[in-house]
Each structure stands twice: as structure tokens, then as C-alpha cells.
Amino acid sequence: MVEPGAVKTELAGHITDEEPKEGMQSALSGDILQPKDIAAAIACSAVQPERVSVNEILIHPTEQAN
């Protein structure tokens, strides 16, 4: 499972409900992740030795509260 934090995507522009929209805008106001950051983390987990099991990847911007 990959659980990214705030990522700069087009999602924020498609939210119409005000409460989630405000929450998303607040999350996107700081230093957020780029899609390439998520891709790099997934690529890193994919090249682990066979004896390594990666079950979750939690990726958050350093300034975002968990």
C-alpha cells in the first residue's frame, strides 16, 4: 500500500465540496510532494532483495503533520 501525503496533482481543482476543498488547499499551501517523489519511493521499494518485504510506504512532506 502506498499512502502519500499532500502531492501536487490536479485533484484539488476537481473538488467541489467546500469542507474537503478547504482542507486540501490548506495541505497544499506548504512544501508539498511532487509526483516524481512518490515514483522515486516506489522505485526504491521495488529494487529491494527478495528477502525484503515492503508492505507499506508512507510518504509525507517534511512539513506536513502526520
PDB file of N, CA, C, O and CB in Angstrom:
ATOM      1  N   MET A   1       0.843  -1.162   0.000  1.00  0.00           N
ATOM      2  CA  MET A   1       0.000   0.000   0.000  1.00  0.00           C
ATOM      3  C   MET A   1       0.900   1.239   0.000  1.00  0.00           C
ATOM      4  O   MET A   1       1.873   1.314   0.750  1.00  0.00           O
ATOM      5  CB  MET A   1      -0.966  -0.010   1.218  1.00  0.00           C
ATOM      6  N   VAL A   2       0.568   2.180  -0.827  1.00  0.00           N
ATOM      7  CA  VAL A   2       1.279   3.452  -0.874  1.00  0.00           C
ATOM      8  C   VAL A   2       0.340   4.519  -0.339  1.00  0.00           C
ATOM      9  O   VAL A   2      -0.769   4.698  -0.844  1.00  0.00           O
ATOM     10  CB  VAL A   2       1.765   3.793  -2.328  1.00  0.00           C
ATOM     11  N   GLU A   3       0.792   5.224   0.683  1.00  0.00           N
ATOM     12  CA  GLU A   3      -0.026   6.273   1.288  1.00  0.00           C
ATOM     13  C   GLU A   3       0.733   7.592   1.213  1.00  0.00           C
ATOM     14  O   GLU A   3       1.534   7.901   2.095  1.00  0.00           O
ATOM     15  CB  GLU A   3      -0.389   5.923   2.766  1.00  0.00           C
ATOM     16  N   PRO A   4       0.483   8.368   0.165  1.00  0.00           N
ATOM     17  CA  PRO A   4       1.178   9.650   0.051  1.00  0.00           C
ATOM     18  C   PRO A   4       0.477  10.736   0.851  1.00  0.00           C
ATOM     19  O   PRO A   4      -0.727  10.673   1.103  1.00  0.00           O
ATOM     20  CB  PRO A   4       1.281  10.068  -1.411  1.00  0.00           C
ATOM     21  N   GLY A   5       1.247  11.716   1.238  1.00  0.00           N
ATOM     22  CA  GLY A   5       0.679  12.903   1.868  1.00  0.00           C
ATOM     23  C   GLY A   5       0.225  13.861   0.773  1.00  0.00           C
ATOM     24  O   GLY A   5      -0.280  13.431  -0.263  1.00  0.00           O
ATOM     25  N   ALA A   6       0.403  15.132   0.999  1.00  0.00           N
ATOM     26  CA  ALA A   6      -0.008  16.151   0.039  1.00  0.00           C
ATOM     27  C   ALA A   6       0.899  16.098  -1.196  1.00  0.00           C
ATOM     28  O   ALA A   6       2.115  16.266  -1.096  1.00  0.00           O
ATOM     29  CB  ALA A   6       0.032  17.560   0.686  1.00  0.00           C
ATOM     30  N   VAL A   7       0.294  15.864  -2.345  1.00  0.00           N
ATOM     31  CA  VAL A   7       1.036  15.752  -3.600  1.00  0.00           C
ATOM     32  C   VAL A   7       0.451  16.750  -4.590  1.00  0.00           C
ATOM     33  O   VAL A   7      -0.768  16.887  -4.697  1.00  0.00           O
ATOM     34  CB  VAL A   7       0.978  14.292  -4.171  1.00  0.00           C
ATOM     35  N   LYS A   8       1.310  17.434  -5.300  1.00  0.00           N
ATOM     36  CA  LYS A   8       0.853  18.416  -6.291  1.00  0.00           C
ATOM     37  C   LYS A   8       0.291  17.681  -7.511  1.00  0.00           C
ATOM     38  O   LYS A   8       1.033  17.216  -8.377  1.00  0.00           O
ATOM     39  CB  LYS A   8       2.020  19.371  -6.712  1.00  0.00           C
ATOM     40  N   THR A   9      -1.025  17.593  -7.552  1.00  0.00           N
ATOM     41  CA  THR A   9      -1.727  16.982  -8.689  1.00  0.00           C
ATOM     42  C   THR A   9      -2.914  17.861  -9.044  1.00  0.00           C
ATOM     43  O   THR A   9      -3.133  18.902  -8.425  1.00  0.00           O
ATOM     44  CB  THR A   9      -2.192  15.519  -8.359  1.00  0.00           C
ATOM     45  N   GLU A  10      -3.663  17.446 -10.021  1.00  0.00           N
ATOM     46  CA  GLU A  10      -4.844  18.205 -10.449  1.00  0.00           C
ATOM     47  C   GLU A  10      -6.068  17.931  -9.584  1.00  0.00           C
ATOM     48  O   GLU A  10      -7.120  18.527  -9.815  1.00  0.00           O
ATOM     49  CB  GLU A  10      -5.167  17.884 -11.889  1.00  0.00           C
ATOM     50  N   LEU A  11      -5.961  17.043  -8.592  1.00  0.00           N
ATOM     51  CA  LEU A  11      -7.094  16.673  -7.756  1.00  0.00           C
ATOM     52  C   LEU A  11      -7.760  17.885  -7.108  1.00  0.00           C
ATOM     53  O   LEU A  11      -8.986  17.993  -7.117  1.00  0.00           O
ATOM     54  CB  LEU A  11      -6.647  15.704  -6.687  1.00  0.00           C
ATOM     55  N   ALA A  12      -6.976  18.786  -6.553  1.00  0.00           N
ATOM     56  CA  ALA A  12      -7.543  19.944  -5.836  1.00  0.00           C
ATOM     57  C   ALA A  12      -8.487  20.760  -6.715  1.00  0.00           C
ATOM     58  O   ALA A  12      -9.451  21.336  -6.210  1.00  0.00           O
ATOM     59  CB  ALA A  12      -6.422  20.844  -5.321  1.00  0.00           C
ATOM     60  N   GLY A  13      -8.233  20.818  -7.992  1.00  0.00           N
ATOM     61  CA  GLY A  13      -9.082  21.584  -8.901  1.00  0.00           C
ATOM     62  C   GLY A  13     -10.409  20.930  -9.214  1.00  0.00           C
ATOM     63  O   GLY A  13     -11.286  21.554  -9.811  1.00  0.00           O
ATOM     64  N   HIS A  14     -10.566  19.662  -8.812  1.00  0.00           N
ATOM     65  CA  HIS A  14     -11.801  18.927  -9.114  1.00  0.00           C
ATOM     66  C   HIS A  14     -12.722  18.760  -7.910  1.00  0.00           C
ATOM     67  O   HIS A  14     -13.818  18.215  -8.042  1.00  0.00           O
ATOM     68  CB  HIS A  14     -11.460  17.570  -9.662  1.00  0.00           C
ATOM     69  N   ILE A  15     -12.292  19.223  -6.740  1.00  0.00           N
ATOM     70  CA  ILE A  15     -13.109  19.074  -5.534  1.00  0.00           C
ATOM     71  C   ILE A  15     -14.143  20.200  -5.500  1.00  0.00           C
ATOM     72  O   ILE A  15     -13.800  21.375  -5.635  1.00  0.00           O
ATOM     73  CB  ILE A  15     -12.220  19.092  -4.242  1.00  0.00           C
ATOM     74  N   THR A  16     -15.416  19.827  -5.316  1.00  0.00           N
ATOM     75  CA  THR A  16     -16.487  20.827  -5.303  1.00  0.00           C
ATOM     76  C   THR A  16     -17.068  21.044  -3.911  1.00  0.00           C
ATOM     77  O   THR A  16     -17.615  22.114  -3.642  1.00  0.00           O
ATOM     78  CB  THR A  16     -17.591  20.412  -6.251  1.00  0.00           C
ATOM     79  N   ASP A  17     -16.967  20.060  -3.019  1.00  0.00           N
ATOM     80  CA  ASP A  17     -17.470  20.192  -1.655  1.00  0.00           C
ATOM     81  C   ASP A  17     -16.519  21.098  -0.876  1.00  0.00           C
ATOM     82  O   ASP A  17     -15.313  20.854  -0.844  1.00  0.00           O
ATOM     83  CB  ASP A  17     -17.610  18.793  -0.961  1.00  0.00           C
ATOM     84  N   GLU A  18     -17.063  22.145  -0.246  1.00  0.00           N
ATOM     85  CA  GLU A  18     -16.236  23.191   0.374  1.00  0.00           C
ATOM     86  C   GLU A  18     -15.334  22.700   1.499  1.00  0.00           C
ATOM     87  O   GLU A  18     -14.173  23.104   1.568  1.00  0.00           O
ATOM     88  CB  GLU A  18     -17.117  24.266   0.904  1.00  0.00           C
ATOM     89  N   GLU A  19     -15.833  21.844   2.378  1.00  0.00           N
ATOM     90  CA  GLU A  19     -15.016  21.403   3.522  1.00  0.00           C
ATOM     91  C   GLU A  19     -13.772  20.632   3.069  1.00  0.00           C
ATOM     92  O   GLU A  19     -12.666  20.983   3.479  1.00  0.00           O
ATOM     93  CB  GLU A  19     -15.854  20.525   4.464  1.00  0.00           C
ATOM     94  N   PRO A  20     -13.916  19.598   2.241  1.00  0.00           N
ATOM     95  CA  PRO A  20     -12.710  18.919   1.768  1.00  0.00           C
ATOM     96  C   PRO A  20     -11.809  19.836   0.927  1.00  0.00           C
ATOM     97  O   PRO A  20     -10.584  19.718   0.957  1.00  0.00           O
ATOM     98  CB  PRO A  20     -13.099  17.694   0.953  1.00  0.00           C
ATOM     99  N   LYS A  21     -12.433  20.739   0.184  1.00  0.00           N
ATOM    100  CA  LYS A  21     -11.660  21.654  -0.662  1.00  0.00           C
ATOM    101  C   LYS A  21     -10.765  22.552   0.200  1.00  0.00           C
ATOM    102  O   LYS A  21      -9.598  22.769  -0.125  1.00  0.00           O
ATOM    103  CB  LYS A  21     -12.607  22.518  -1.535  1.00  0.00           C
ATOM    104  N   GLU A  22     -11.325  23.074   1.310  1.00  0.00           N
ATOM    105  CA  GLU A  22     -10.535  23.915   2.210  1.00  0.00           C
ATOM    106  C   GLU A  22      -9.398  23.125   2.839  1.00  0.00           C
ATOM    107  O   GLU A  22      -8.284  23.631   2.964  1.00  0.00           O
ATOM    108  CB  GLU A  22     -11.423  24.512   3.303  1.00  0.00           C
ATOM    109  N   GLY A  23      -9.674  21.878   3.237  1.00  0.00           N
ATOM    110  CA  GLY A  23      -8.644  21.026   3.819  1.00  0.00           C
ATOM    111  C   GLY A  23      -7.527  20.741   2.831  1.00  0.00           C
ATOM    112  O   GLY A  23      -6.351  20.738   3.197  1.00  0.00           O
ATOM    113  N   MET A  24      -7.892  20.502   1.587  1.00  0.00           N
ATOM    114  CA  MET A  24      -6.902  20.221   0.548  1.00  0.00           C
ATOM    115  C   MET A  24      -6.066  21.465   0.274  1.00  0.00           C
ATOM    116  O   MET A  24      -4.847  21.373   0.129  1.00  0.00           O
ATOM    117  CB  MET A  24      -7.591  19.737  -0.749  1.00  0.00           C
ATOM    118  N   GLN A  25      -6.702  22.615   0.203  1.00  0.00           N
ATOM    119  CA  GLN A  25      -5.960  23.849  -0.051  1.00  0.00           C
ATOM    120  C   GLN A  25      -4.996  24.148   1.085  1.00  0.00           C
ATOM    121  O   GLN A  25      -3.892  24.639   0.853  1.00  0.00           O
ATOM    122  CB  GLN A  25      -6.920  25.023  -0.245  1.00  0.00           C
ATOM    123  N   SER A  26      -5.407  23.855   2.308  1.00  0.00           N
ATOM    124  CA  SER A  26      -4.537  24.059   3.466  1.00  0.00           C
ATOM    125  C   SER A  26      -3.331  23.126   3.381  1.00  0.00           C
ATOM    126  O   SER A  26      -2.203  23.549   3.637  1.00  0.00           O
ATOM    127  CB  SER A  26      -5.314  23.821   4.786  1.00  0.00           C
ATOM    128  N   ALA A  27      -3.556  21.876   3.027  1.00  0.00           N
ATOM    129  CA  ALA A  27      -2.473  20.894   2.920  1.00  0.00           C
ATOM    130  C   ALA A  27      -1.509  21.265   1.799  1.00  0.00           C
ATOM    131  O   ALA A  27      -0.313  20.991   1.895  1.00  0.00           O
ATOM    132  CB  ALA A  27      -3.042  19.488   2.681  1.00  0.00           C
ATOM    133  N   LEU A  28      -2.014  21.879   0.747  1.00  0.00           N
ATOM    134  CA  LEU A  28      -1.186  22.207  -0.405  1.00  0.00           C
ATOM    135  C   LEU A  28      -0.480  23.556  -0.277  1.00  0.00           C
ATOM    136  O   LEU A  28       0.241  23.966  -1.186  1.00  0.00           O
ATOM    137  CB  LEU A  28      -2.028  22.199  -1.644  1.00  0.00           C
ATOM    138  N   SER A  29      -0.685  24.246   0.846  1.00  0.00           N
ATOM    139  CA  SER A  29      -0.113  25.575   0.972  1.00  0.00           C
ATOM    140  C   SER A  29       1.381  25.558   1.310  1.00  0.00           C
ATOM    141  O   SER A  29       2.070  26.550   1.071  1.00  0.00           O
ATOM    142  CB  SER A  29      -0.860  26.343   2.024  1.00  0.00           C
ATOM    143  N   GLY A  30       1.887  24.470   1.851  1.00  0.00           N
ATOM    144  CA  GLY A  30       3.304  24.393   2.225  1.00  0.00           C
ATOM    145  C   GLY A  30       4.145  23.751   1.128  1.00  0.00           C
ATOM    146  O   GLY A  30       3.797  23.773  -0.052  1.00  0.00           O
ATOM    147  N   ASP A  31       5.240  23.191   1.552  1.00  0.00           N
ATOM    148  CA  ASP A  31       6.141  22.492   0.637  1.00  0.00           C
ATOM    149  C   ASP A  31       5.593  21.093   0.423  1.00  0.00           C
ATOM    150  O   ASP A  31       5.732  20.235   1.295  1.00  0.00           O
ATOM    151  CB  ASP A  31       7.608  22.447   1.190  1.00  0.00           C
ATOM    152  N   ILE A  32       4.975  20.854  -0.718  1.00  0.00           N
ATOM    153  CA  ILE A  32       4.309  19.576  -0.951  1.00  0.00           C
ATOM    154  C   ILE A  32       5.144  18.679  -1.857  1.00  0.00           C
ATOM    155  O   ILE A  32       6.111  19.116  -2.481  1.00  0.00           O
ATOM    156  CB  ILE A  32       2.926  19.800  -1.564  1.00  0.00           C
ATOM    157  N   LEU A  33       4.744  17.424  -1.909  1.00  0.00           N
ATOM    158  CA  LEU A  33       5.439  16.442  -2.734  1.00  0.00           C
ATOM    159  C   LEU A  33       5.087  16.621  -4.206  1.00  0.00           C
ATOM    160  O   LEU A  33       4.000  17.080  -4.559  1.00  0.00           O
ATOM    161  CB  LEU A  33       5.096  15.021  -2.278  1.00  0.00           C
ATOM    162  N   GLN A  34       6.019  16.253  -5.029  1.00  0.00           N
ATOM    163  CA  GLN A  34       5.803  16.207  -6.470  1.00  0.00           C
ATOM    164  C   GLN A  34       5.524  14.747  -6.845  1.00  0.00           C
ATOM    165  O   GLN A  34       5.980  13.848  -6.138  1.00  0.00           O
ATOM    166  CB  GLN A  34       7.046  16.782  -7.263  1.00  0.00           C
ATOM    167  N   PRO A  35       4.796  14.484  -7.923  1.00  0.00           N
ATOM    168  CA  PRO A  35       4.551  13.101  -8.327  1.00  0.00           C
ATOM    169  C   PRO A  35       5.845  12.293  -8.474  1.00  0.00           C
ATOM    170  O   PRO A  35       5.859  11.094  -8.197  1.00  0.00           O
ATOM    171  CB  PRO A  35       3.785  13.078  -9.636  1.00  0.00           C
ATOM    172  N   LYS A  36       6.929  12.941  -8.906  1.00  0.00           N
ATOM    173  CA  LYS A  36       8.192  12.216  -9.070  1.00  0.00           C
ATOM    174  C   LYS A  36       8.745  11.742  -7.727  1.00  0.00           C
ATOM    175  O   LYS A  36       9.494  10.766  -7.687  1.00  0.00           O
ATOM    176  CB  LYS A  36       9.223  13.102  -9.775  1.00  0.00           C
ATOM    177  N   ASP A  37       8.389  12.418  -6.616  1.00  0.00           N
ATOM    178  CA  ASP A  37       8.812  11.972  -5.283  1.00  0.00           C
ATOM    179  C   ASP A  37       8.165  10.631  -4.936  1.00  0.00           C
ATOM    180  O   ASP A  37       8.816   9.740  -4.390  1.00  0.00           O
ATOM    181  CB  ASP A  37       8.451  13.031  -4.216  1.00  0.00           C
ATOM    182  N   ILE A  38       6.903  10.501  -5.253  1.00  0.00           N
ATOM    183  CA  ILE A  38       6.185   9.246  -5.000  1.00  0.00           C
ATOM    184  C   ILE A  38       6.762   8.139  -5.867  1.00  0.00           C
ATOM    185  O   ILE A  38       6.992   7.028  -5.391  1.00  0.00           O
ATOM    186  CB  ILE A  38       4.668   9.410  -5.272  1.00  0.00           C
ATOM    187  N   ALA A  39       6.995   8.439  -7.136  1.00  0.00           N
ATOM    188  CA  ALA A  39       7.571   7.448  -8.059  1.00  0.00           C
ATOM    189  C   ALA A  39       8.940   6.978  -7.578  1.00  0.00           C
ATOM    190  O   ALA A  39       9.249   5.791  -7.671  1.00  0.00           O
ATOM    191  CB  ALA A  39       7.688   8.037  -9.476  1.00  0.00           C
ATOM    192  N   ALA A  40       9.762   7.888  -7.066  1.00  0.00           N
ATOM    193  CA  ALA A  40      11.096   7.518  -6.586  1.00  0.00           C
ATOM    194  C   ALA A  40      11.008   6.582  -5.383  1.00  0.00           C
ATOM    195  O   ALA A  40      11.784   5.632  -5.281  1.00  0.00           O
ATOM    196  CB  ALA A  40      11.898   8.773  -6.217  1.00  0.00           C
ATOM    197  N   ALA A  41      10.075   6.841  -4.476  1.00  0.00           N
ATOM    198  CA  ALA A  41       9.913   5.976  -3.302  1.00  0.00           C
ATOM    199  C   ALA A  41       9.445   4.584  -3.703  1.00  0.00           C
ATOM    200  O   ALA A  41       9.910   3.590  -3.145  1.00  0.00           O
ATOM    201  CB  ALA A  41       8.919   6.596  -2.313  1.00  0.00           C
ATOM    202  N   ILE A  42       8.531   4.502  -4.663  1.00  0.00           N
ATOM    203  CA  ILE A  42       8.051   3.207  -5.145  1.00  0.00           C
ATOM    204  C   ILE A  42       9.177   2.464  -5.854  1.00  0.00           C
ATOM    205  O   ILE A  42       9.348   1.262  -5.651  1.00  0.00           O
ATOM    206  CB  ILE A  42       6.844   3.387  -6.092  1.00  0.00           C
ATOM    207  N   ALA A  43       9.938   3.158  -6.675  1.00  0.00           N
ATOM    208  CA  ALA A  43      11.059   2.529  -7.377  1.00  0.00           C
ATOM    209  C   ALA A  43      12.077   1.989  -6.384  1.00  0.00           C
ATOM    210  O   ALA A  43      12.617   0.900  -6.583  1.00  0.00           O
ATOM    211  CB  ALA A  43      11.730   3.530  -8.332  1.00  0.00           C
ATOM    212  N   CYS A  44      12.342   2.722  -5.335  1.00  0.00           N
ATOM    213  CA  CYS A  44      13.284   2.281  -4.302  1.00  0.00           C
ATOM    214  C   CYS A  44      12.804   0.987  -3.652  1.00  0.00           C
ATOM    215  O   CYS A  44      13.605   0.082  -3.419  1.00  0.00           O
ATOM    216  CB  CYS A  44      13.468   3.375  -3.232  1.00  0.00           C
ATOM    217  N   SER A  45      11.519   0.888  -3.360  1.00  0.00           N
ATOM    218  CA  SER A  45      10.995  -0.329  -2.733  1.00  0.00           C
ATOM    219  C   SER A  45      11.006  -1.514  -3.698  1.00  0.00           C
ATOM    220  O   SER A  45      11.095  -2.663  -3.267  1.00  0.00           O
ATOM    221  CB  SER A  45       9.575  -0.089  -2.227  1.00  0.00           C
ATOM    222  N   ALA A  46      10.919  -1.243  -4.979  1.00  0.00           N
ATOM    223  CA  ALA A  46      10.864  -2.314  -5.978  1.00  0.00           C
ATOM    224  C   ALA A  46      12.210  -2.997  -6.202  1.00  0.00           C
ATOM    225  O   ALA A  46      12.251  -4.114  -6.716  1.00  0.00           O
ATOM    226  CB  ALA A  46      10.363  -1.764  -7.286  1.00  0.00           C
ATOM    227  N   VAL A  47      13.293  -2.357  -5.831  1.00  0.00           N
ATOM    228  CA  VAL A  47      14.615  -2.948  -6.084  1.00  0.00           C
ATOM    229  C   VAL A  47      15.236  -3.582  -4.835  1.00  0.00           C
ATOM    230  O   VAL A  47      16.443  -3.816  -4.793  1.00  0.00           O
ATOM    231  CB  VAL A  47      15.553  -1.889  -6.628  1.00  0.00           C
ATOM    232  N   GLN A  48      14.424  -3.854  -3.836  1.00  0.00           N
ATOM    233  CA  GLN A  48      14.920  -4.497  -2.622  1.00  0.00           C
ATOM    234  C   GLN A  48      15.185  -5.982  -2.883  1.00  0.00           C
ATOM    235  O   GLN A  48      14.569  -6.571  -3.771  1.00  0.00           O
ATOM    236  CB  GLN A  48      13.911  -4.322  -1.461  1.00  0.00           C
ATOM    237  N   PRO A  49      16.090  -6.586  -2.122  1.00  0.00           N
ATOM    238  CA  PRO A  49      16.355  -8.020  -2.281  1.00  0.00           C
ATOM    239  C   PRO A  49      15.095  -8.851  -2.049  1.00  0.00           C
ATOM    240  O   PRO A  49      14.167  -8.402  -1.376  1.00  0.00           O
ATOM    241  CB  PRO A  49      17.458  -8.467  -1.316  1.00  0.00           C
ATOM    242  N   GLU A  50      15.063 -10.055  -2.603  1.00  0.00           N
ATOM    243  CA  GLU A  50      13.881 -10.919  -2.478  1.00  0.00           C
ATOM    244  C   GLU A  50      13.519 -11.196  -1.030  1.00  0.00           C
ATOM    245  O   GLU A  50      12.350 -11.426  -0.723  1.00  0.00           O
ATOM    246  CB  GLU A  50      14.114 -12.232  -3.199  1.00  0.00           C
ATOM    247  N   ARG A  51      14.502 -11.178  -0.128  1.00  0.00           N
ATOM    248  CA  ARG A  51      14.240 -11.478   1.284  1.00  0.00           C
ATOM    249  C   ARG A  51      13.582 -10.303   2.015  1.00  0.00           C
ATOM    250  O   ARG A  51      13.200 -10.436   3.178  1.00  0.00           O
ATOM    251  CB  ARG A  51      15.541 -11.853   1.985  1.00  0.00           C
ATOM    252  N   VAL A  52      13.450  -9.169   1.352  1.00  0.00           N
ATOM    253  CA  VAL A  52      12.858  -7.975   1.950  1.00  0.00           C
ATOM    254  C   VAL A  52      11.406  -7.843   1.493  1.00  0.00           C
ATOM    255  O   VAL A  52      11.100  -7.944   0.305  1.00  0.00           O
ATOM    256  CB  VAL A  52      13.671  -6.705   1.571  1.00  0.00           C
ATOM    257  N   SER A  53      10.530  -7.617   2.453  1.00  0.00           N
ATOM    258  CA  SER A  53       9.118  -7.418   2.143  1.00  0.00           C
ATOM    259  C   SER A  53       8.732  -5.987   2.507  1.00  0.00           C
ATOM    260  O   SER A  53       8.781  -5.608   3.678  1.00  0.00           O
ATOM    261  CB  SER A  53       8.225  -8.449   2.902  1.00  0.00           C
ATOM    262  N   VAL A  54       8.356  -5.206   1.525  1.00  0.00           N
ATOM    263  CA  VAL A  54       7.885  -3.843   1.761  1.00  0.00           C
ATOM    264  C   VAL A  54       6.362  -3.896   1.695  1.00  0.00           C
ATOM    265  O   VAL A  54       5.784  -4.149   0.638  1.00  0.00           O
ATOM    266  CB  VAL A  54       8.486  -2.812   0.706  1.00  0.00           C
ATOM    267  N   ASN A  55       5.718  -3.655   2.843  1.00  0.00           N
ATOM    268  CA  ASN A  55       4.265  -3.765   2.915  1.00  0.00           C
ATOM    269  C   ASN A  55       3.554  -2.427   2.823  1.00  0.00           C
ATOM    270  O   ASN A  55       2.426  -2.350   2.335  1.00  0.00           O
ATOM    271  CB  ASN A  55       3.876  -4.442   4.185  1.00  0.00           C
ATOM    272  N   GLU A  56       4.202  -1.388   3.284  1.00  0.00           N
ATOM    273  CA  GLU A  56       3.602  -0.061   3.255  1.00  0.00           C
ATOM    274  C   GLU A  56       4.665   0.979   2.951  1.00  0.00           C
ATOM    275  O   GLU A  56       5.822   0.843   3.347  1.00  0.00           O
ATOM    276  CB  GLU A  56       2.904   0.255   4.588  1.00  0.00           C
ATOM    277  N   ILE A  57       4.256   2.009   2.249  1.00  0.00           N
ATOM    278  CA  ILE A  57       5.120   3.157   2.018  1.00  0.00           C
ATOM    279  C   ILE A  57       4.304   4.387   2.402  1.00  0.00           C
ATOM    280  O   ILE A  57       3.326   4.731   1.737  1.00  0.00           O
ATOM    281  CB  ILE A  57       5.629   3.227   0.513  1.00  0.00           C
ATOM    282  N   LEU A  58       4.721   5.046   3.489  1.00  0.00           N
ATOM    283  CA  LEU A  58       4.068   6.274   3.937  1.00  0.00           C
ATOM    284  C   LEU A  58       4.985   7.420   3.557  1.00  0.00           C
ATOM    285  O   LEU A  58       6.118   7.501   4.031  1.00  0.00           O
ATOM    286  CB  LEU A  58       3.773   6.257   5.489  1.00  0.00           C
ATOM    287  N   ILE A  59       4.502   8.290   2.716  1.00  0.00           N
ATOM    288  CA  ILE A  59       5.322   9.377   2.195  1.00  0.00           C
ATOM    289  C   ILE A  59       4.623  10.701   2.498  1.00  0.00           C
ATOM    290  O   ILE A  59       3.520  10.955   2.017  1.00  0.00           O
ATOM    291  CB  ILE A  59       5.573   9.211   0.660  1.00  0.00           C
ATOM    292  N   HIS A  60       5.271  11.530   3.293  1.00  0.00           N
ATOM    293  CA  HIS A  60       4.696  12.825   3.654  1.00  0.00           C
ATOM    294  C   HIS A  60       5.730  13.910   3.473  1.00  0.00           C
ATOM    295  O   HIS A  60       6.917  13.663   3.686  1.00  0.00           O
ATOM    296  CB  HIS A  60       4.175  12.818   5.101  1.00  0.00           C
ATOM    297  N   PRO A  61       5.318  15.107   3.086  1.00  0.00           N
ATOM    298  CA  PRO A  61       6.247  16.233   3.050  1.00  0.00           C
ATOM    299  C   PRO A  61       6.805  16.446   4.456  1.00  0.00           C
ATOM    300  O   PRO A  61       6.110  16.189   5.438  1.00  0.00           O
ATOM    301  CB  PRO A  61       5.546  17.530   2.520  1.00  0.00           C
ATOM    302  N   THR A  62       8.022  16.900   4.562  1.00  0.00           N
ATOM    303  CA  THR A  62       8.645  17.070   5.868  1.00  0.00           C
ATOM    304  C   THR A  62       7.887  18.045   6.754  1.00  0.00           C
ATOM    305  O   THR A  62       7.947  17.923   7.977  1.00  0.00           O
ATOM    306  CB  THR A  62      10.062  17.537   5.702  1.00  0.00           C
ATOM    307  N   GLU A  63       7.178  19.007   6.181  1.00  0.00           N
ATOM    308  CA  GLU A  63       6.429  19.986   6.972  1.00  0.00           C
ATOM    309  C   GLU A  63       4.996  19.576   7.279  1.00  0.00           C
ATOM    310  O   GLU A  63       4.312  20.258   8.042  1.00  0.00           O
ATOM    311  CB  GLU A  63       6.415  21.289   6.260  1.00  0.00           C
ATOM    312  N   GLN A  64       4.528  18.472   6.695  1.00  0.00           N
ATOM    313  CA  GLN A  64       3.139  18.065   6.893  1.00  0.00           C
ATOM    314  C   GLN A  64       3.002  17.246   8.172  1.00  0.00           C
ATOM    315  O   GLN A  64       3.793  16.335   8.416  1.00  0.00           O
ATOM    316  CB  GLN A  64       2.632  17.256   5.684  1.00  0.00           C
ATOM    317  N   ALA A  65       2.003  17.569   8.985  1.00  0.00           N
ATOM    318  CA  ALA A  65       1.727  16.784  10.181  1.00  0.00           C
ATOM    319  C   ALA A  65       1.193  15.420   9.762  1.00  0.00           C
ATOM    320  O   ALA A  65       0.440  15.317   8.794  1.00  0.00           O
ATOM    321  CB  ALA A  65       0.717  17.515  11.112  1.00  0.00           C
ATOM    322  N   ASN A  66       1.576  14.386  10.481  1.00  0.00           N
ATOM    323  CA  ASN A  66       1.121  13.023  10.147  1.00  0.00           C
ATOM    324  C   ASN A  66      -0.255  12.794  10.569  1.00  0.00           C
ATOM    325  O   ASN A  66      -0.790  11.704  10.365  1.00  0.00           O
ATOM    326  CB  ASN A  66       1.986  11.992  10.760  1.00  0.00           C
TER     327      ASN A  66
END
